[in-house]
Amino acid sequence: MPLVILVGMGVGICSSVIPYACDQLAMSRLPRESFALLLALLPASATIIAAIVLAQIPTLQDLLGIMLVMSGIAVHRPAGG
């Protein structure tokens, strides 16, 4: 049982703490626009990685949703800009 708890803690740290720390480091070093673009591309990149590594083929609805989000980001204009 203790091994299961240790593995669970390891998965929790690797899946949340490390990515959060990397996000904070990137946010402090990148321009705001670049960081926002990288965050906006996460759904598409996660879908591609899932298709390649896990053989999770996205549905038409998944692809449409990704395209809508990316289109919204592409046409967005900042307020006052």
Biopython code that builds the backbone (N, CA, C, O; Angstrom):
import numpy as np
from Bio.PDB.StructureBuilder import StructureBuilder

atoms = [
    (1, "MET", "N", (0.810, -1.208, 0.000)),
    (1, "MET", "CA", (0.000, 0.000, 0.000)),
    (1, "MET", "C", (0.854, 1.274, 0.000)),
    (1, "MET", "O", (0.514, 2.211, -0.722)),
    (2, "PRO", "N", (1.938, 1.355, 0.767)),
    (2, "PRO", "CA", (2.743, 2.581, 0.738)),
    (2, "PRO", "C", (3.317, 2.874, -0.649)),
    (2, "PRO", "O", (3.497, 4.039, -1.006)),
    (3, "LEU", "N", (3.607, 1.835, -1.432)),
    (3, "LEU", "CA", (4.118, 2.053, -2.783)),
    (3, "LEU", "C", (3.071, 2.750, -3.648)),
    (3, "LEU", "O", (3.404, 3.622, -4.451)),
    (4, "VAL", "N", (1.819, 2.368, -3.484)),
    (4, "VAL", "CA", (0.738, 2.998, -4.250)),
    (4, "VAL", "C", (0.633, 4.476, -3.889)),
    (4, "VAL", "O", (0.420, 5.315, -4.764)),
    (5, "ILE", "N", (0.781, 4.793, -2.625)),
    (5, "ILE", "CA", (0.711, 6.188, -2.185)),
    (5, "ILE", "C", (1.882, 6.981, -2.752)),
    (5, "ILE", "O", (1.702, 8.107, -3.216)),
    (6, "LEU", "N", (3.067, 6.409, -2.718)),
    (6, "LEU", "CA", (4.239, 7.091, -3.280)),
    (6, "LEU", "C", (4.096, 7.314, -4.786)),
    (6, "LEU", "O", (4.425, 8.384, -5.297)),
    (7, "VAL", "N", (3.610, 6.312, -5.477)),
    (7, "VAL", "CA", (3.400, 6.456, -6.920)),
    (7, "VAL", "C", (2.342, 7.522, -7.185)),
    (7, "VAL", "O", (2.501, 8.338, -8.092)),
    (8, "GLY", "N", (1.277, 7.523, -6.409)),
    (8, "GLY", "CA", (0.236, 8.544, -6.557)),
    (8, "GLY", "C", (0.771, 9.940, -6.315)),
    (8, "GLY", "O", (0.424, 10.875, -7.037)),
    (9, "MET", "N", (1.614, 10.090, -5.304)),
    (9, "MET", "CA", (2.222, 11.400, -5.044)),
    (9, "MET", "C", (3.141, 11.803, -6.194)),
    (9, "MET", "O", (3.168, 12.969, -6.587)),
    (10, "GLY", "N", (3.885, 10.855, -6.727)),
    (10, "GLY", "CA", (4.760, 11.147, -7.861)),
    (10, "GLY", "C", (3.979, 11.591, -9.081)),
    (10, "GLY", "O", (4.367, 12.539, -9.763)),
    (11, "VAL", "N", (2.885, 10.910, -9.355)),
    (11, "VAL", "CA", (2.039, 11.298, -10.489)),
    (11, "VAL", "C", (1.445, 12.682, -10.252)),
    (11, "VAL", "O", (1.384, 13.496, -11.173)),
    (12, "GLY", "N", (1.012, 12.950, -9.038)),
    (12, "GLY", "CA", (0.450, 14.264, -8.724)),
    (12, "GLY", "C", (1.460, 15.381, -8.907)),
    (12, "GLY", "O", (1.132, 16.438, -9.446)),
    (13, "ILE", "N", (2.675, 15.154, -8.464)),
    (13, "ILE", "CA", (3.721, 16.178, -8.607)),
    (13, "ILE", "C", (4.094, 16.360, -10.072)),
    (13, "ILE", "O", (4.223, 17.486, -10.553)),
    (14, "CYS", "N", (4.266, 15.255, -10.772)),
    (14, "CYS", "CA", (4.681, 15.357, -12.182)),
    (14, "CYS", "C", (3.592, 15.945, -13.067)),
    (14, "CYS", "O", (3.898, 16.580, -14.076)),
    (15, "SER", "N", (2.334, 15.746, -12.711)),
    (15, "SER", "CA", (1.264, 16.220, -13.586)),
    (15, "SER", "C", (0.722, 17.590, -13.212)),
    (15, "SER", "O", (-0.054, 18.164, -13.976)),
    (16, "SER", "N", (1.105, 18.129, -12.067)),
    (16, "SER", "CA", (0.569, 19.444, -11.706)),
    (16, "SER", "C", (1.636, 20.433, -11.251)),
    (16, "SER", "O", (1.677, 21.558, -11.749)),
    (17, "VAL", "N", (2.473, 20.054, -10.345)),
    (17, "VAL", "CA", (3.453, 20.989, -9.783)),
    (17, "VAL", "C", (4.516, 21.372, -10.811)),
    (17, "VAL", "O", (4.819, 22.553, -10.977)),
    (18, "ILE", "N", (5.076, 20.396, -11.491)),
    (18, "ILE", "CA", (6.132, 20.686, -12.467)),
    (18, "ILE", "C", (5.607, 21.524, -13.633)),
    (18, "ILE", "O", (6.243, 22.517, -13.988)),
    (19, "PRO", "N", (4.462, 21.165, -14.248)),
    (19, "PRO", "CA", (3.955, 22.032, -15.323)),
    (19, "PRO", "C", (3.609, 23.444, -14.844)),
    (19, "PRO", "O", (3.828, 24.412, -15.572)),
    (20, "TYR", "N", (3.075, 23.569, -13.631)),
    (20, "TYR", "CA", (2.751, 24.895, -13.105)),
    (20, "TYR", "C", (4.022, 25.729, -12.939)),
    (20, "TYR", "O", (4.040, 26.911, -13.282)),
    (21, "ALA", "N", (5.070, 25.122, -12.419)),
    (21, "ALA", "CA", (6.337, 25.846, -12.254)),
    (21, "ALA", "C", (6.902, 26.262, -13.609)),
    (21, "ALA", "O", (7.414, 27.372, -13.757)),
    (22, "CYS", "N", (6.810, 25.377, -14.592)),
    (22, "CYS", "CA", (7.288, 25.729, -15.941)),
    (22, "CYS", "C", (6.465, 26.863, -16.537)),
    (22, "CYS", "O", (7.017, 27.754, -17.183)),
    (23, "ASP", "N", (5.153, 26.841, -16.328)),
    (23, "ASP", "CA", (4.299, 27.941, -16.802)),
    (23, "ASP", "C", (4.711, 29.264, -16.170)),
    (23, "ASP", "O", (4.785, 30.286, -16.851)),
    (24, "GLN", "N", (4.975, 29.244, -14.879)),
    (24, "GLN", "CA", (5.355, 30.480, -14.198)),
    (24, "GLN", "C", (6.692, 31.005, -14.703)),
    (24, "GLN", "O", (6.861, 32.211, -14.884)),
    (25, "LEU", "N", (7.633, 30.109, -14.928)),
    (25, "LEU", "CA", (8.926, 30.533, -15.474)),
    (25, "LEU", "C", (8.767, 31.109, -16.879)),
    (25, "LEU", "O", (9.359, 32.139, -17.204)),
    (26, "ALA", "N", (7.973, 30.448, -17.702)),
    (26, "ALA", "CA", (7.761, 30.942, -19.065)),
    (26, "ALA", "C", (7.044, 32.287, -19.046)),
    (26, "ALA", "O", (7.377, 33.179, -19.825)),
    (27, "MET", "N", (6.062, 32.438, -18.161)),
    (27, "MET", "CA", (5.309, 33.688, -18.091)),
    (27, "MET", "C", (6.206, 34.847, -17.683)),
    (27, "MET", "O", (6.011, 35.973, -18.140)),
    (28, "SER", "N", (7.175, 34.587, -16.838)),
    (28, "SER", "CA", (8.052, 35.670, -16.393)),
    (28, "SER", "C", (9.108, 36.030, -17.435)),
    (28, "SER", "O", (9.686, 37.116, -17.383)),
    (29, "ARG", "N", (9.363, 35.123, -18.381)),
    (29, "ARG", "CA", (10.435, 35.363, -19.349)),
    (29, "ARG", "C", (9.947, 35.722, -20.748)),
    (29, "ARG", "O", (10.675, 36.362, -21.506)),
    (30, "LEU", "N", (8.740, 35.325, -21.099)),
    (30, "LEU", "CA", (8.227, 35.573, -22.447)),
    (30, "LEU", "C", (7.366, 36.831, -22.481)),
    (30, "LEU", "O", (6.791, 37.221, -21.465)),
    (31, "PRO", "N", (7.280, 37.460, -23.640)),
    (31, "PRO", "CA", (6.311, 38.555, -23.777)),
    (31, "PRO", "C", (4.888, 38.014, -23.587)),
    (31, "PRO", "O", (4.611, 36.846, -23.859)),
    (32, "ARG", "N", (4.015, 38.872, -23.126)),
    (32, "ARG", "CA", (2.644, 38.468, -22.819)),
    (32, "ARG", "C", (1.957, 37.826, -24.026)),
    (32, "ARG", "O", (1.256, 36.824, -23.883)),
    (33, "GLU", "N", (2.157, 38.400, -25.205)),
    (33, "GLU", "CA", (1.504, 37.883, -26.409)),
    (33, "GLU", "C", (2.001, 36.482, -26.761)),
    (33, "GLU", "O", (1.216, 35.624, -27.165)),
    (34, "SER", "N", (3.296, 36.255, -26.609)),
    (34, "SER", "CA", (3.861, 34.934, -26.921)),
    (34, "SER", "C", (3.345, 33.876, -25.959)),
    (34, "SER", "O", (3.006, 32.766, -26.369)),
    (35, "PHE", "N", (3.286, 34.222, -24.679)),
    (35, "PHE", "CA", (2.796, 33.265, -23.690)),
    (35, "PHE", "C", (1.324, 32.943, -23.942)),
    (35, "PHE", "O", (0.920, 31.785, -23.839)),
    (36, "ALA", "N", (0.521, 33.954, -24.270)),
    (36, "ALA", "CA", (-0.896, 33.729, -24.557)),
    (36, "ALA", "C", (-1.066, 32.837, -25.780)),
    (36, "ALA", "O", (-1.943, 31.973, -25.805)),
    (37, "LEU", "N", (-0.234, 33.041, -26.790)),
    (37, "LEU", "CA", (-0.312, 32.202, -27.987)),
    (37, "LEU", "C", (0.033, 30.751, -27.659)),
    (37, "LEU", "O", (-0.632, 29.830, -28.133)),
    (38, "LEU", "N", (1.061, 30.550, -26.857)),
    (38, "LEU", "CA", (1.427, 29.186, -26.471)),
    (38, "LEU", "C", (0.297, 28.506, -25.705)),
    (38, "LEU", "O", (0.011, 27.331, -25.932)),
    (39, "LEU", "N", (-0.341, 29.237, -24.803)),
    (39, "LEU", "CA", (-1.466, 28.667, -24.059)),
    (39, "LEU", "C", (-2.631, 28.350, -24.986)),
    (39, "LEU", "O", (-3.321, 27.346, -24.809)),
    (40, "ALA", "N", (-2.846, 29.211, -25.975)),
    (40, "ALA", "CA", (-3.949, 28.987, -26.907)),
    (40, "ALA", "C", (-3.712, 27.759, -27.781)),
    (40, "ALA", "O", (-4.669, 27.125, -28.227)),
    (41, "LEU", "N", (-2.470, 27.423, -28.027)),
    (41, "LEU", "CA", (-2.152, 26.272, -28.870)),
    (41, "LEU", "C", (-2.156, 24.946, -28.103)),
    (41, "LEU", "O", (-2.025, 23.884, -28.711)),
    (42, "LEU", "N", (-2.305, 24.995, -26.785)),
    (42, "LEU", "CA", (-2.270, 23.762, -25.989)),
    (42, "LEU", "C", (-3.324, 22.730, -26.403)),
    (42, "LEU", "O", (-2.981, 21.554, -26.518)),
    (43, "PRO", "N", (-4.588, 23.107, -26.633)),
    (43, "PRO", "CA", (-5.556, 22.074, -27.036)),
    (43, "PRO", "C", (-5.167, 21.366, -28.334)),
    (43, "PRO", "O", (-5.306, 20.148, -28.448)),
    (44, "ALA", "N", (-4.686, 22.124, -29.300)),
    (44, "ALA", "CA", (-4.299, 21.512, -30.572)),
    (44, "ALA", "C", (-3.081, 20.608, -30.398)),
    (44, "ALA", "O", (-3.050, 19.495, -30.923)),
    (45, "SER", "N", (-2.080, 21.086, -29.660)),
    (45, "SER", "CA", (-0.885, 20.263, -29.478)),
    (45, "SER", "C", (-1.191, 19.028, -28.634)),
    (45, "SER", "O", (-0.639, 17.958, -28.890)),
    (46, "ALA", "N", (-2.054, 19.159, -27.642)),
    (46, "ALA", "CA", (-2.435, 17.995, -26.833)),
    (46, "ALA", "C", (-3.188, 16.972, -27.672)),
    (46, "ALA", "O", (-3.013, 15.767, -27.489)),
    (47, "THR", "N", (-4.020, 17.442, -28.586)),
    (47, "THR", "CA", (-4.754, 16.532, -29.470)),
    (47, "THR", "C", (-3.806, 15.782, -30.393)),
    (47, "THR", "O", (-3.965, 14.581, -30.615)),
    (48, "ILE", "N", (-2.828, 16.486, -30.925)),
    (48, "ILE", "CA", (-1.854, 15.843, -31.817)),
    (48, "ILE", "C", (-1.030, 14.807, -31.061)),
    (48, "ILE", "O", (-0.815, 13.699, -31.551)),
    (49, "ILE", "N", (-0.568, 15.173, -29.864)),
    (49, "ILE", "CA", (0.223, 14.231, -29.061)),
    (49, "ILE", "C", (-0.613, 13.017, -28.669)),
    (49, "ILE", "O", (-0.122, 11.889, -28.710)),
    (50, "ALA", "N", (-1.879, 13.240, -28.287)),
    (50, "ALA", "CA", (-2.753, 12.124, -27.922)),
    (50, "ALA", "C", (-2.989, 11.198, -29.107)),
    (50, "ALA", "O", (-3.051, 9.980, -28.940)),
    (51, "ALA", "N", (-3.121, 11.762, -30.297)),
    (51, "ALA", "CA", (-3.332, 10.927, -31.484)),
    (51, "ALA", "C", (-2.097, 10.087, -31.786)),
    (51, "ALA", "O", (-2.213, 8.921, -32.162)),
    (52, "ILE", "N", (-0.924, 10.673, -31.623)),
    (52, "ILE", "CA", (0.310, 9.953, -31.952)),
    (52, "ILE", "C", (0.686, 8.952, -30.861)),
    (52, "ILE", "O", (0.955, 7.786, -31.149)),
    (53, "VAL", "N", (0.704, 9.408, -29.618)),
    (53, "VAL", "CA", (1.215, 8.573, -28.523)),
    (53, "VAL", "C", (0.174, 7.583, -28.011)),
    (53, "VAL", "O", (0.492, 6.421, -27.757)),
    (54, "LEU", "N", (-1.068, 8.040, -27.860)),
    (54, "LEU", "CA", (-2.093, 7.201, -27.245)),
    (54, "LEU", "C", (-3.087, 6.609, -28.238)),
    (54, "LEU", "O", (-3.983, 5.859, -27.849)),
    (55, "ALA", "N", (-2.933, 6.940, -29.511)),
    (55, "ALA", "CA", (-3.858, 6.484, -30.559)),
    (55, "ALA", "C", (-5.289, 6.925, -30.278)),
    (55, "ALA", "O", (-6.235, 6.209, -30.605)),
    (56, "GLN", "N", (-5.453, 8.099, -29.674)),
    (56, "GLN", "CA", (-6.777, 8.674, -29.433)),
    (56, "GLN", "C", (-7.110, 9.585, -30.606)),
    (56, "GLN", "O", (-6.662, 10.730, -30.669)),
    (57, "ILE", "N", (-7.886, 9.070, -31.514)),
    (57, "ILE", "CA", (-8.230, 9.827, -32.708)),
    (57, "ILE", "C", (-9.355, 10.802, -32.358)),
    (57, "ILE", "O", (-10.404, 10.384, -31.869)),
    (58, "PRO", "N", (-9.143, 12.108, -32.607)),
    (58, "PRO", "CA", (-10.176, 13.089, -32.263)),
    (58, "PRO", "C", (-11.402, 12.949, -33.161)),
    (58, "PRO", "O", (-11.303, 12.584, -34.333)),
    (59, "THR", "N", (-12.555, 13.249, -32.578)),
    (59, "THR", "CA", (-13.794, 13.225, -33.348)),
    (59, "THR", "C", (-13.915, 14.517, -34.148)),
    (59, "THR", "O", (-13.134, 15.452, -33.971)),
    (60, "LEU", "N", (-14.890, 14.548, -35.016)),
    (60, "LEU", "CA", (-15.146, 15.752, -35.802)),
    (60, "LEU", "C", (-15.503, 16.921, -34.878)),
    (60, "LEU", "O", (-15.103, 18.057, -35.130)),
    (61, "GLN", "N", (-16.251, 16.642, -33.817)),
    (61, "GLN", "CA", (-16.602, 17.689, -32.848)),
    (61, "GLN", "C", (-15.357, 18.227, -32.155)),
    (61, "GLN", "O", (-15.245, 19.435, -31.945)),
    (62, "ASP", "N", (-14.433, 17.364, -31.802)),
    (62, "ASP", "CA", (-13.177, 17.801, -31.182)),
    (62, "ASP", "C", (-12.421, 18.743, -32.107)),
    (62, "ASP", "O", (-11.974, 19.813, -31.692)),
    (63, "LEU", "N", (-12.282, 18.336, -33.359)),
    (63, "LEU", "CA", (-11.548, 19.155, -34.328)),
    (63, "LEU", "C", (-12.249, 20.484, -34.577)),
    (63, "LEU", "O", (-11.594, 21.518, -34.706)),
    (64, "LEU", "N", (-13.577, 20.461, -34.646)),
    (64, "LEU", "CA", (-14.336, 21.696, -34.843)),
    (64, "LEU", "C", (-14.145, 22.639, -33.656)),
    (64, "LEU", "O", (-13.978, 23.845, -33.837)),
    (65, "GLY", "N", (-14.169, 22.093, -32.455)),
    (65, "GLY", "CA", (-13.950, 22.913, -31.266)),
    (65, "GLY", "C", (-12.575, 23.549, -31.249)),
    (65, "GLY", "O", (-12.437, 24.726, -30.916)),
    (66, "ILE", "N", (-11.563, 22.786, -31.602)),
    (66, "ILE", "CA", (-10.200, 23.326, -31.658)),
    (66, "ILE", "C", (-10.113, 24.430, -32.699)),
    (66, "ILE", "O", (-9.501, 25.471, -32.461)),
    (67, "MET", "N", (-10.731, 24.196, -33.862)),
    (67, "MET", "CA", (-10.697, 25.216, -34.918)),
    (67, "MET", "C", (-11.429, 26.488, -34.493)),
    (67, "MET", "O", (-10.987, 27.591, -34.815)),
    (68, "LEU", "N", (-12.534, 26.346, -33.779)),
    (68, "LEU", "CA", (-13.268, 27.524, -33.309)),
    (68, "LEU", "C", (-12.453, 28.329, -32.304)),
    (68, "LEU", "O", (-12.413, 29.557, -32.375)),
    (69, "VAL", "N", (-11.812, 27.646, -31.379)),
    (69, "VAL", "CA", (-10.988, 28.345, -30.388)),
    (69, "VAL", "C", (-9.835, 29.069, -31.070)),
    (69, "VAL", "O", (-9.576, 30.237, -30.782)),
    (70, "MET", "N", (-9.149, 28.385, -31.963)),
    (70, "MET", "CA", (-8.014, 29.009, -32.636)),
    (70, "MET", "C", (-8.467, 30.155, -33.544)),
    (70, "MET", "O", (-7.758, 31.152, -33.676)),
    (71, "SER", "N", (-9.634, 30.023, -34.167)),
    (71, "SER", "CA", (-10.161, 31.114, -34.995)),
    (71, "SER", "C", (-10.509, 32.323, -34.138)),
    (71, "SER", "O", (-10.242, 33.461, -34.524)),
    (72, "GLY", "N", (-11.100, 32.078, -32.986)),
    (72, "GLY", "CA", (-11.423, 33.179, -32.082)),
    (72, "GLY", "C", (-10.186, 33.916, -31.617)),
    (72, "GLY", "O", (-10.196, 35.141, -31.500)),
    (73, "ILE", "N", (-9.138, 33.188, -31.353)),
    (73, "ILE", "CA", (-7.885, 33.821, -30.940)),
    (73, "ILE", "C", (-7.279, 34.610, -32.091)),
    (73, "ILE", "O", (-6.725, 35.690, -31.890)),
    (74, "ALA", "N", (-7.387, 34.065, -33.296)),
    (74, "ALA", "CA", (-6.796, 34.733, -34.459)),
    (74, "ALA", "C", (-7.480, 36.060, -34.771)),
    (74, "ALA", "O", (-6.818, 37.004, -35.202)),
    (75, "VAL", "N", (-8.789, 36.150, -34.563)),
    (75, "VAL", "CA", (-9.508, 37.382, -34.914)),
    (75, "VAL", "C", (-9.647, 38.337, -33.733)),
    (75, "VAL", "O", (-10.161, 39.443, -33.899)),
    (76, "HIS", "N", (-9.206, 37.940, -32.560)),
    (76, "HIS", "CA", (-9.322, 38.788, -31.367)),
    (76, "HIS", "C", (-8.487, 40.055, -31.511)),
    (76, "HIS", "O", (-7.343, 40.018, -31.963)),
    (77, "ARG", "N", (-9.077, 41.162, -31.121)),
    (77, "ARG", "CA", (-8.371, 42.440, -31.088)),
    (77, "ARG", "C", (-8.446, 42.976, -29.659)),
    (77, "ARG", "O", (-9.532, 43.042, -29.084)),
    (78, "PRO", "N", (-7.312, 43.357, -29.082)),
    (78, "PRO", "CA", (-7.328, 43.888, -27.715)),
    (78, "PRO", "C", (-8.175, 45.160, -27.625)),
    (78, "PRO", "O", (-8.278, 45.920, -28.588)),
    (79, "ALA", "N", (-8.767, 45.374, -26.476)),
    (79, "ALA", "CA", (-9.565, 46.577, -26.252)),
    (79, "ALA", "C", (-8.678, 47.811, -26.338)),
    (79, "ALA", "O", (-7.593, 47.848, -25.758)),
    (80, "GLY", "N", (-9.140, 48.802, -27.054)),
    (80, "GLY", "CA", (-8.380, 50.042, -27.185)),
    (80, "GLY", "C", (-7.214, 49.941, -28.141)),
    (80, "GLY", "O", (-6.423, 50.878, -28.241)),
    (81, "GLY", "N", (-7.084, 48.832, -28.847)),
    (81, "GLY", "CA", (-5.932, 48.641, -29.720)),
    (81, "GLY", "C", (-6.287, 48.675, -31.111)),
    (81, "GLY", "O", (-5.420, 48.528, -31.973)),
]
sb = StructureBuilder()
sb.init_structure("model")
sb.init_model(0)
sb.init_chain("A")
sb.init_seg("    ")
for serial, (resi, resn, name, xyz) in enumerate(atoms, 1):
    if name == "N":
        sb.init_residue(resn, " ", resi, " ")
    sb.init_atom(name, np.array(xyz, "f"), 0.0, 1.0, " ", f" {name:<3s}", serial, name[0])
structure = sb.get_structure()
